[in-house]
Amino acid sequence: MERDYIHYYLAIRSIIHKLTKGDAPDTAQMNEKVRQMMEEALISEGVEEVFKLDKNDPKNNADLFSDEYLAKIDKIKLPNTKIKLLQKLLSKAIEEYKKTNRMQGVDFSKRFKELVDYYNERKDFQTLQSDVLDDVAEQFADLFSELVKERDSFKDLGIDYEEKAFYDILKAISEKHQFEYPHEKLIKLSREIKAIIADKARYTDWSSRDDIKAELKVDLILTLAENDYPPVPKDEIFKEIFEQAENFKKYRV
């Protein structure tokens, strides 16, 4: 396919060269224009190939995190093209991961934005410095690899991905308030919180009923106390846990 594009644009170049008279562009200008057109074509084809996904098919969303997509992008030699494709891959993968783990997804979104801003600030005046572009592309690829590793990290903890989301909330809040809480207790507590959420989620309208939300809050407070969770603001914990629970309700297949 790429060879067909190249032949196509070289043919256009030849026709333009033959038909243009007088103020015809020089060879360097024409070659640069052809290079830009080829790069745009590769981006278009790459996006179509890499992101040919059915949004309603969960299998495709899982495949998004496979090594296959990153391997395809890695074969592209044009650094700007590679960066743009990596941006699209990361953006889609992060949005997908947010459906599973809201807190981690938000964190990766912030890191992704910082990297995009870093690239945008430099691309205008350092376009010709391929080593800079290669470094940026590598940072995007590394961030994607970290995302894949984080997505599968629940397996090493011996819990499921829903429990891992609550584990991350409990761990982040305790660290934010500079309290130490044993790993084993985090595992146990995350499982208990998932069980509480599952019990309340039996009611289809649970997230909009004040009585059930009140019960949920009381159950969480009692469970946190029974497990000696650090004395942090309970409203903060409830807010994060409730938002994650709503996340599961919205995206669970």
N, C-alpha and C positions, 0 to 999 in steps of 0.2 A: 504493500500500500504506500509506504513512504517513497519507494522508488517511482511509483506512478506519479506522485505529487511532484517529485523532483523533475521528471521528464516533462510534466505539464508546464511547470513554471519556466523551465529552460526554453520550451517552445514559445511561450509568451515573450520571453526576453528576446528571442531571435526575431519574432515578428515585429516587436517594437523597434528593434534596431534597424530593421529593413525599411519600415514605414516612416520612421521619424527623420526629418531633414532639418537643416538649419541649426536650430538650437537643441540639437539632440544631446541627451545626457551622456557624460563620458562613461567609460567602462566601469570605473569604480562606483559611480552613482547607481548604475544599473545593477551591478552585482550586489550592492547594499540593499537595494529595493527587493531584489529576488530573495536575498537572505531573510529579510523581514517577512516576506510573504510565506516563505517556507517555514519559518518559525511559527507564524500564526496558524499555518495548516497543521503543524505537528501538535500544537497546543489543542486545537480543535479535535483532532483525531485522538489524541491522548485522553482528553476528557471524556470523549464518547466511549472509548475502549475501557478506561479504568472505572468510570462511573456509570456503566450501563447496568443500573440496578433497578429492580422493581421495589418501590418504597413499601409495598404491602407484603413483601416476601421476607419473613424474618431470617431465612437462610442467607439472603443477600446481605443483610445487615451484619450478620456474623462473618461472612466472607470478607467484608470490608476490612477486618482486622488481620487478615491472613498476610503471609509474606508475599503473596502473588502480586498484589498491587504495588507494593514498594519496589519489588524486583523489576516490574515493568518501567516504573519511573526512573529507576537507577540506570537503566540502559540509555536514557536520553542524554546526549552529550551537551546540548545547549543549556548553560546554567540558568538563564532566566526562565526558560521553558520548564526546566526541572523544578525550579522554585515555585512557579505558579501552579504546577500540578500537585506539588507537595502541600501547598496551601489549601487547595481544594480537598485533597484527601484528608488532611488534618481537620479542617473545618467540619467536614461531614462526619468523621469518626468521633470527634469530640461531642457533637450534637447527639450522636447516637448513644454515646456513653452516659451523657447526662440523664437519659431515660432510665438508666440503671442505678447510677450513683450521682446524685445531684451535687453533693459537696465537692467530690473529686472533679466532676465535670466542669464546675465553675472555676476551680483552681486551674485546670488545664486551659480553659478559655482565656484566663488572664495571662498565662504564660505564652499562649499562642498570640494574643494581641500584642504583647511586648515584642515578640519576635517579628511580627509583621511590621510593626512601627519601625523597628530597627532596620529592616530591609528597605522599607519605603523611604526612610531618611537618607539612605546611601545610594540607592539605585540611580538617582539622577546624575550624580557627579562621580560615581565610581563604576560606571557601566563596563568600562574596558578592563577593569581589574578582575580578571577571572578568578584569582585566588580568593578575593573577598566574596564573590558570588558562590564559589565552591564551599567556602566556610559557612555561609548562610544556609545553603542547601543541606549541608551536613547537620546543622543545628535543627532544621525542620525535620530531617529524617530521625535524628536522635530523640526529638520530642515525640514523634510518632511511636518509636520503639518503647519509650517510657510509658506511653499511653497503653500500648498493647500489654506490657508487663504488669501495669497497675490493674488493668481490666481482668487479668487472670490471677491476681494475687490472692483472691479469696481461697483458692484451692490449697495453697501452702498453709493457710491458717486453719484449715479443717472446718470451714463454715461455708454457707452458700452465699451467693452474690447479694441477696437481700440483707442477710445478717452483716455482711461486710460493709454495706452502706451505713448501717447503724453503728457499727464498730468505728468507722471513720469519724462519725459525728461525735461520739463519746470521747474518742481520743483527741480530736482537734479542740474540743471545748476544754477538756482538762488541761491540755498543754497551753492553751490560750491564757488560762487563769493560773498557770504555773503550779499545777498540782500533779503529783505523780500517782498513777493508778496502774496496778499490775496488769500485765498482758493477759494472764489467765482470767482475771476478773472481767476484763473488757470482752473477752470471748463469751463468757457465761452471760454477762449482762446484755450483750447484743442479741443473743439467742432469745432471752426472755422478752426483750422489747419487741422482737419480731413476732413472738407468740401473742403478745398483747395486741399488737396492730392487727394480726390475722383474726383475732377474736372480734374486734370491733368492726373489721371490714366485712363481716358476714352480712351486715346491713348495707344494701346498695346505696343508701343515702347517708351513710355514716358521717361523711366529711361536711355535710351541711346541717347536721342536727346538733344543736347546742348541748342537749342532754348527753349524747354519746361522746362528744368532745370533752365534756366535763368529766365523765367517767374515765376517759382515756388519760386525762391530765392527772387525776387522782391515782390511777393505777401506776402511771409512770413515776410519780413522786414517791409512792410507797416502795416501788421496786428499786429505785435509785437508792433510797435510804437503807433498804434491806441489804443491798450490795455494797454499802459504805462508799458510794460514789462521792467524790469531793463536793464540798459545799459551794457550788457555783450557782449563778442565777437560774432558777428552774424554768422561768419563762423563755430563756434563751434556748435551753435544751428542748423544751416542748415545741417551740417554733421550728427548729431544725428537723426534729423527728416527724412532726406533723406534715411539713412540706415534703419530706422524703416519702412519707406514707402516701400522700396525694400523688406523688410522682409515680409510684408503683401502680396505683389505681388507674392513672391516666394511660400508662403505656404497657401495662401487663397484657400479654396476648392470651 
